[in-house]
Amino acid sequence: MTEFLVALFKYGFIQNAVLAGLLSSLACGIVGTYVVVKRITFISGGIAHAVLGGMGVAYYLGVDPLRGAVVTAILSAVLLGLVNLKAKQHEDTIIGALWAVGMAVGIIFMSLTPGYNVDLMSFLFGNILMVTSPVLRVLFFLDLIILLVVATFYRQFLLVCFDEEYARLRGLPVEFLYILLLCLIALTVVILIKVVGLILVIALLTLPAAVSGLFSHNLSHMMGLATVLGLIFIMVGLVVSYNLNLPSGATIVIIAGGCYLGALGLNKLYLFMLRRKKH
């Protein structure tokens, strides 16, 4: 820990990593709560893996891969939202197809681009230590969009997540709100790519919210706790990966997964003791 703190005050790339962790935890805490409550993890996974296609094409064309990621993520979110609303019987098939095709397109264009290995592999598996100042500005801008949209539509999203039928009876544009929520998930996926990569993004998107859901059923409280937990997971993972020279993304997810299993066990034990006390 001491070694990491010394490096934090000495090296700019460590400071960038910490800031990226803060920005990422904010996004995954807020939007991840919606994913867990609405139970749309599979759709989120489809969006995440389809993003690789857009990044591969952008990189091949000499454009910033993050721009390709944003465009592809939004398009995938809208497409999957329409599929979920209009063709539920084919939902799993279409999500799986988009998942696979997006990855395949990305891999093909990666292979056609000279010198792709180092840069795009970091998008696949994440490397928070490689976050630069321009990337931080993009993450901050995406976070700002997420916060503004959630602040504007918080009550509407609440109804859509917990009682969609009542939301329709209230005259809310449920379909628009659902697709807008998926677009927020798409932006969060882009933010988390730099931290844990496409392969592990769903874990960081859902695990902090899943842990917070074990201890709170109030949506705003879940968001706050998930944000704090996400930051803790990222920071602890960053310290461990730095000290032991391990891949940062995988280390962060292992810590998050271990904490989830531990919290799940504690929750089960608490409920068991509570039932015994009542009897």
N, C-alpha and C positions, 0 to 999 in steps of 0.2 A: 504493500500500500504506500509506504514511504517513497519507494522508487517511482511509483506512478505520480505522486504529488509533485515530486521534484521535476519530473518530465512535463507535467501539466503547466508549470510556471516557466518552463524553459523552451518548449517546442510549440510552435503555432499549430501543427497538425493535430496535436492532442487537444488543444483548446477548441479547434474546429469540430473534433469528434464529440466533445462534451456538449457543445452547442447543438450539433446535429441530434444527439441523444435527447436533449430537452425538447427540441421541435418535434421530433418523431414521437416522443411519449405523449405529447399533447394531442396529436392527431389520432394515435392508436387508442388512447384512452377515451376520447369522445366518440369517434366513429366506430371503434371496436365494440363499444357498448351496444350500439344499434345493431351491429352484426350478430352479437350473441343473443340479444333480446328477440330480434326478428327471426333468428335461426336461418340465416342466409350465408352460412360459411361456404357452402359449395359454390354458390354464385360468385362470391368474393374470390374464391380460388380460380374460377374460370376467367375472371377479369385479370387477376394477377399474372397468370401464365400466358394469356393472350398478348400481354404487354410486350413480351420478348420479340414478337413479330415486328411491332412498330419500332422498337429500339434497333433491331437488326437492319431494317430498311433505312432508318435515319442515319445510322452509322455508315452504311454503304454509300449513301448520297452525300456524305460529308456534313451532315447536320447534327447538332447536339442530340445525343440519344435520349436525354430527358424530355426534349420536345416531342420526339416520336412516342415516348412512353405516355405522356399526358394525352396526346391525341388518340392513341390506340386505346388507352384506358377508358376515356370518355365514350368513344364509339362502342366499345365492348359493353360498357355499362348500359347504354341506351338499348343496344341490341338484346342483351340478356333480360333487361327489364320488360321490353315488349314481348319477348318470348314467354316470360313468366306470366304476364298478364293475359296474353292472347292464345298461347298454345301450351298449356301446362302439361298436356299428355306427352309432349315431346321435349320437355324441359331438360331432363337429364342427358338425353342424347345430344342435344344442341350444345349444352354447356361442355360436355365431354369433347365434342368435335371442335369447338372454338378453343378449348384448352390445348388440345393436341396440335391443331393446325397453327395456332399462334406460336407455339414452341418450335414447330417444324420450320415455319417461315423464318423465324429469327435465326435458327441454326444454319439454314441455307445461306442467308445473307451474311451471317458472320463468317461462314467459310469462304465466301466470295470476296471478303474484304481483307486486303493484306494488313497484317499486323494487328488483327482483332483480339488476339488471345488475352493479353493482360487486362485491357480495359473492360471488355464485355464479360469476362469471367467474374469480375468484381460485381457486375449487375446480377449475375446468376446466384452468387453465394455471399455477396455483400462484403464490404470492407469499410467500416466507419472511419478508419484511420486515414482513408484516402479522400475524405470529403474536403472540398476546397471552398474558398470564400464565395465564388459565384454560385456554387451549388447551395450553400447556406442561404443565399438571397432567394433562390428559387423555393427552397423549403419554407422559408419565412412567408413568402407570398402565398404559397399553397395553404399553409396553416391559417393565414389571415382569411382566405376565402372560406375555408371550412368553418372557422369561428363565426364569421358574419352570417353564413347561411344557417348554421345551427341556432344562433341567437335569434334570427328572424323567424324560423319555422319550428322552434322547439316544441311548442304545444301541438302543432299539427303532426310532427313526427311522432310525438308521444302517442297520439290517437292511432296513427297508422300502424305503429308497432304493437300496441296492446289490444286494440279493438277496431279493426279495419271496417267492419260492418257499421259500427256506430259512427265512424268518421264519414262513411258514405251518406248515412242518414242526416248528418249535420251539414251535408252539402260540400264537404271538402273535396278538392281535386285529388283523389287518392292515387290515381295512376301517375299524375305529374309528380306528386310528392315521393312516390316509390322510386321512380326513375331518378329524381333529384338525389335521393338518399344513396342510390347506387353510384351516382356520379361522385358523391363525397367519398364513398369507399374507393372509387377509382383514384381519386387524388391522394388518398391516404396510402394506397398501394405504391404510388410513385414516390411518396416521401420515404416509405420504409425500405424501398429497393436499395438505397445507399447504405442502410444500416445492416440488414440481414440478407438482402438479395431476394430474387424472385422465388427461389426454391423454398425459403423459410418464412416468407412474408406473412402467410396466413397464421402461423404460430404466434408471431408477435402482435398481429392484429386482434387475435381472439383470447389469448391466454391471460393478459392482465384484466380484461373485462370479465372473463370467466371466473377468475379468483375473486374479484370484487363482488360478483354476483352471488357468491357463497355467503357473503356477510351483509349484503344490503340489497333491498328490492326497490329502492327509490332510484329512479333513473339518474337524476342529477348527482346523487351521492355515489352511485356506481361509476359515473364518468370521472368524478374527482378522484376516487380511490384508484380507479384503473390508470389514470394519468400518473399518479404517484408511483404505483407499482411498476408501470412501464418504465419510468425513469430509473427506478431502483434496479430493475432487471438489466437495463442497458448499461448503467454505470458499473454495476458489479461485474457484468460480463466483459465490459471494456477493461476493467482493472485486471481481471483474471487472465484474459486473452493477452494483454500486454505483458504481464509478468511471466506467463508461461509460454509465450510465443505461440499461441493457438489462434485458429481462425476466429475472428471477432463475432461474425454472424452466428455461427454454429454454437459458440460459447454462450452467447446471450440467450438463444432459444433453449439450450439445455438447462440453464439456470431458471428460465421462466417455466419450463415444463416440470422441473423438479419442485419448484415452489407451488405449482398448481396441484401436483399429486400430494404434496405435504398438506396444503390447505384443504384438499378434498378429504384426506384422512382425518384431519382435525375436526372438520365439519361433521363427518359421519360419527366420530367419537362423541362429539358434543350432543348430537341428536340421540345417540344411544343412551348416554348418561341422563339426558333429559327424560327419556321415556321410562328409564328405570326409576328415576326419582318420583315420577307421577304414580307409578304402581307401588 
